[in-house]
Amino acid sequence: ELHTFNQVTDSVFMSGWLKTGQQADNYLHMIFYQDNHIDPLTLFGTQPGWNIWDENNIVRSFWGWPESEWASDFADGNWHYYVFMYDYAGGGRVYRDGILYKSDPSMHKYCNSSGTSAFGIGNDGNGNVACPGTYDEVVLGKKIRSADWIKLCFENQKTNQTLVEKHLDYAASQWEEINTPFEWNVTNAFAVTGMNGSNLFAGTRYAGVYRSIDNGENWTQVNSGLTSGDVRAFAVIGDRLFAGAQSGGVFVSTNNGASWNTASNGLPPYGSFRAFGVSGTSIFVGTYYNGIYRSTNSGASWTALDNNGLPVGCAVYAFAVDGVNIYAGTFGQGVYRSSDNGANWTPVNTGLSYHLYINSLAAIGRNIFVGTNSGGVFLSHDNGANWISVANGMTSTYINALVTSGTTLFAATDIGYPAGVFMTNDFGANWSPLNTGMYNNTAINALAVMSGRNVFASTTNGHIYRISP
């Protein structure tokens, strides 16, 4: 049971990807809703089309298409993207691969029940017959979308992810240095919180945590409860902000940094906590030569993830999550992947060669990027099974940080000429330096994207810069 729908008062939007190479002997549905009134998107079977029952349980045919049309257009063994929309005033429409396929503005005259019922996916109206196909990314909602919006969804998700996006013009902008009360105090990490990404936190090498609520113009030290001034990493889960310290443990704040409490139960004493990863309600912390720990109770306690494929005593500097897998970047032993929330880990280093010192990881959809300590950036399209170098245009191979904004990827580099910030809009195929306004050959330690557009960079000598396209 996924959703309910009132046929008179609600609009409905249903979409999903379907791949099948065969027809069926019954009414099998990509998505169905049945309350003895409406049975949407019967994509194949003995009567493909749209079937409607009126309030007297009499079948009314919305439309249909011949089985031969289905066999040639639908059951070809390839993925296709289908959308059905209905609203009481405008009737029904079906889109296939971003293009209007069928429509009927008179559909509403049969949809006159005010009852509600559950939606289902991938079987007949009674839930008796399984669909001989594969579904993915099925979406149900009540908002009618434009034809352009549907076309864009198809283009953004189709094979090889030929993404359609208007990228912000960072190249036409330049960095401006921000005056901070912690100047010359190196910022190790940033965090962004708030409903609209309005709070920016900086974790410093010697002065703890600072917070800005005005896009970096002004900063306030927020260290109440912290027992370490050397903060190396942040993570956000809901209203909880976690901070990992060098030789000080893990801390959590539930009031936007106003106060902090220790959250180190089960963690090694005097450990150095270098990176966090968040997957659902689980949080992972990577340590300096003490492996990975996981909490499933908002940091109340932690469990060591050892004897499960990870090297004993590994140093973990980075995490990335793609919605299915969790990736951990180790310093010296490459990348490890878990597909079961950290219970088991597998090394995935084919293509990285000897570049196994991982400083950073990032994900854009199912595309995973690795920033190495001397080999530049690598990309995997297949869950880390294989990696390819994507460093064209980069003049530094030492990658300290990777952050994303939409499909734009930013890299913080160190050593090389020029070092600084690089960006790519084509999944790493080409990189461009983004350093106008900075001192020449500036080594960057950390990056953050705030409100989806403003990028912050901290240098290895304690300065902070901001660029706003």
N, C-alpha and C positions, 0 to 999 in steps of 0.2 A: 504494500500500500504506500504510494508515493505522494499523492495529492488528491484533492477533491475539487469538483467543478460544478458550479451551478449554471445550467445551460441558458438561463434567461439573463442573469445578471453578470456573468463572467465572460471575459474573453479567454481564449486558450492558445498557447504557443507550445508546440511539441517539435522537437528536432532530435536527430541522431544519425549516426553512421551505421550502414548495414552492408554486409558482404555475404553473398550467397551465390551458389552456382546451380541451384535446383529449385523447382517448384514444389508445392505441397499439395496434399490431398484434402486439406481442410482449410478453414478460414484461419490463417496464421497472421499475426499482426506484429508490426514493428512496435506500435504503441496502441493500447486499446483503453477505452473507457466504456463500461457497460452498466447501465441501470435500466435495462429494457427500453432504452431510448436512443442511445448513440454508440456506435462501435467504430471508432476512427482508424483510418490508415491501414485498411486491409490491403497490404501490398501485394500479396500473391495468394493463390488458392484457386478454388473452383469459380470464384466470382471476385476478382480483384477490384478494388475501388473503395468506395465509402458507403457504408450501410447504416441506415437510420431506422430506429423503431419509434413510432409515434406513441402518444399516451395510451392508445388502445392496443399496443403491442403488434401493430401492423407494420411490416417492413416497407420502408420507402427508400428507393434507390437514389442516392445522391449523384453518383456517377459511376462509371465502370470503364475499364479498358480491357481489350481482349487478351486472353492468355498468351497469344503469340506476341503481342506488344510487350507484355511483361517479360517473356522469355528472352527477347532480343535486347530490351532496354534495361532490365533490372537484374535478371539472374545470370549475369555474365562473369561471376566470380571476382568482381572488383568491388572496392569500397565505393559507396555512393552516399551522399549527404542529403537527407530528406527533412523537409520542414512542413508541418501542417499548422495552419492558423485558422481560427474561427472567432468571429464576433457576431453578436445578434443582428447588428445593423448591416454588416458587410458580407456575411456568408462565409464560405470556406475556400481556402486556397492551399494547394500543394506545390512545393518547390522541390526540384531535384537538381542537385549540384549547383545551387544558387540561381536557378532559372525557373520561372513559373511554369508548372507542368499542367495543372488542371485548376479550374476555379468554378464556383457556382454561387452567385449572390443570393439565390433563393433558398439556400440551405436552411436559413433560420425558421422558415415556416413550419418545419417539423420539430424543431428543438424548442418545445414549449413546456418542458417539464421543469419544475423548480427543485427537484430532488438532487441529492449529491451522491457520488459514489467514488470508488477508488480507481486510480489508473493502474495499469499493469504494463509489462514490457515482454514482448517476444513469445506470445503463445496465443491460443484461441480465446474467445470471449469467456469461456468457462475455466480457463487455466488448465485445460486437459492435454493440449498438444504442444510439444516443444518445437521451437522454430529451428529449421535446418540451416541456420546461418549464424553469423557473428555480429554482435552489436557493440557499439562503443559511443561514449560521450552523449548519452541520451539526456535530454534536458526537457523539463516540464515547467511551464510558467503561465502567467495570466496577462502578459503584456504583449500587445500586437507590435510586430517589428516591420520596418520598411523593407522594400525590395532591395535597396542598397545595403542595408544592414545584413540581410541574409546572404547577399552576394559576398560581402566582406567576411562573414563567418566562414563560408566555404573556402574562400581564397586563403584565409589564415590557417586553416586546418588540413588542407588537402595534402596529397602525397609530397614528401620532401619539404613540407612546411614552407611553401612559397608565401611568405608573410607580406601582408599589405599594411603598411603603417607610415604615418607621417612623422618623421623623426624631428625632434627639436634641433634647432640649428645652433649647436654649441660652438661650431667652428667660427661663427661670426661674432662670438662673445669673447670676453677675456676675464681672467681671474682677477679678483681683488683681495688683497690681504686684509684679514680681520684682526682688529686689536682685541686681545684677550688678556684677562688678569693672570693667565698661566703661560704667557709668552716665554719661550725657551724651555718650557717643560713639555717634553715630547708626548703627543697624543698617540696612545697605542690603539685605540678603538673608538668607534662612534656607535650610537644607537639612536633610533628615531621612534618616538611613541606618539600617542594621541590619535583621536579619531581622524584628523586630517593631516597627520604627520607633523604636528606643530611643535613638538618638543624634541630638541636635539641634545644628546648627552655626549660628553667627551670623557673618556677614561685616560688619565694621564700617568706618566711614569713615576712621579713623586708626590703629586698633590691630589690624588683621589679623583673624584667625579665632579664635573661642572655641567650645568644645565643652561640652555638658552631657550626661551619661548618666543623669540622675535627674529628668527632666521639668522642667528649668530651675531646679532648686533650687540647684545649684552649677555653676560654670563654670571651665574651664581654658583658658588661652591656648595655641593650637597653631599656632605660626608658623615652626617649624623648616624652613628652605628657602625661605620666602616672601621676596621682595625688594620687596614692596609692602604697605603697611598699609591700602590703600584697596580692599577687596574688594567688587565690585558684583553678582556673580552666582555661582550654584552649579549643578552638574548631577551626576547620579549615573548611572553605567552599571556594573552588577554591583558589584564591590568597589572601583571607581574613583570618587573624588570629585574633580570639577573645580571650580576657582575662577577666576573672571575678574576681573582687577584693572584699576583705573584707571591707565593709563600704566605698567603693569608686566607685561603679558602674561597668559598662561594657565598655571595650575599644576595638578598632579594629585597626589593622595595615594592610595596603595593600602593604607595601614595606619591608616585611621580618623582621619586628620589628624595622626598623630604626626610625620610628616615630609612635605615637599612637594618635587616636582621640577618644573622648568620643562617646559612642553609647548607651546612657541610656535613650533616649526619651520614656516615658511611664513606666519606671521602678521605683520602690519605692526608694525615696531618702534614703541614708544611709543603703541600703539593703546589705546583704551579699550574694554573688553569688557563689555557691558551685559547680555547675556541669552544663555541656552543653550536649545537644543531637542534632544530625543533621539527618534530614530525607529529602532527596531531597534538595530542596532549602529553606526548613524551618529550623530554628534553635530554640531550646528550652533552656531556662536557668532555673535552679532550685535554689531557694533561701532558706535562713535560716529563716523559719517560715513566709514566704510571698508567698508560693505556686510556681506555674510555670507560666512563661511568654513565649510567642512565637513571633518570627519575621519572616515575609515572604518577607521582602525587604532588606535583607542583613544587618540587624541591624539598619536601619534608624529609625524604631519605633518598639515598643513592645506592645503586648496585653496580659492582664491578663487572664489566663484560669481558671476562677472560676465559681461557680454555675453549674458545669458540671460533678459532680461525685467525684471530688477531695475534700479531707477534707479542710475546711477553715483554712488558715494559716499554711499549712503543711510545714515541712522542707524537702527539696528534695536534696539528696546527690549524686544521680547517675541516668544515663539514659543508655538504650540499644535500638538498632533498628535492627530488623531482616529482613527488606525489606518490611514487611507488617504492623507490629505492632510497637508501641513505648512503652517502659516500663520505668516507673519512680520509683525509689527506695526512699521511705520516711524514715525518722528517727523516728520510733515509730508506724507507721501505715501501714507498709508493702509495697507491690508492687502494682502499678496501671498500667493498660494497656489501650492504645487507639488504635483503628483501623481506625480512621478517622482524622488523622493528628492533634490530640489533641483537637478536638471539644468536645469529650466525653471520660470519663475515667471510668474504672470498677476495683474494687479491685480484685486481683487474689492472694490469700494467702493460699489456701488449701494445707496443708502439711508443711507450715512454722511454725505451732504451735504458740508459743509465741515469735518466733525470728523475730520480725517485725522492728527491727532497722537495716536498710539497708545502708551499706557503699559503695557498688560497684555492678555493673552489667556488664555482658559481653555476647556476642552472638557469637556462631560458627554455621553458617547456621541458622536453626530454633531452635537450642538448646540454651536455655537461662539459664545463671548462675547468681546466687545471692550470694554475699558475705555479711554476716551478722556481727553484732557487738559482738555476743557471741555464735552463733550457727553454725559456719563454713560455708560451701558452700552448696547450694541447686541447683538442676537442674530441668528444666521443658522441656519436649518434646512436650507439647501440648498447646503452646501459653500462658503458665502461669496458665492454669486451675488447674494443680496439680504439686506439688513440691516434690522431694525426696532428702534426705540428701546424699551428695557425698563427704565424708570427710575421707575415709579410708586412713590412713597413715599420716594425719595431726596431729600435736601436739599442734596447736593453733587454737582456734575457733574464734579469732578476726581477721576479714579480712578487711584490709584497702583498697586494690585495687585488681582488676582483669584485666589482659591484655592477648591478644591472639596473636599468630604467627602461621598462618595456623590453624591446629587442636590442637596445643599445647596451653595449658592454664597455665598461671602463676598467683600465688596468693601471695600478700604481707600480712604478718601476724604481729600481735602485741600482746604481752602478751602470756605466755605459754613457755614451754621449750622443744625443742628449738623453738623460734620464728624465723622469717626470710622469705625466699622465698621458695615456694613449686611449683612443676610443675606436670602436668598430660598430657599424650598423649592418654588417653582412656576415655575422657569426664567425668573425675572426679571419675571413678571407683577406681583408685589407684593414690595416690599422693606420690611424693618423695621429700625430702628436697634438696634444691639447694643452699648450703651455704658455700661450700668450698672456702676459701679465705677471708671470712668475719669474724669479731669478733663473738665469740660464743653468741648465743641468741640475735641476732640483730633485733630490731623491725624496720620494713620497712613501710615507709609512702606512697611512690608512685613508679610506675613502668612505663617503656616505652619500646617499641620495635622499633629499628631503622634499616632501610634497610632490614627488614624481618628476621634479625638474631641477631643483637647486642641488648642485653637487659640491660637497665639501672635501677638502684634501688637507691632510696634515703632513708636514715635512719631517724629515729625520732630525732637523735642528730646531724643532719646536714652533714653527709658524703654521698658521691655518689660513687657507685660501677658500674662497667661494666663487662659483661661476653660475650665472643665472641667464639662460638663453631667452 
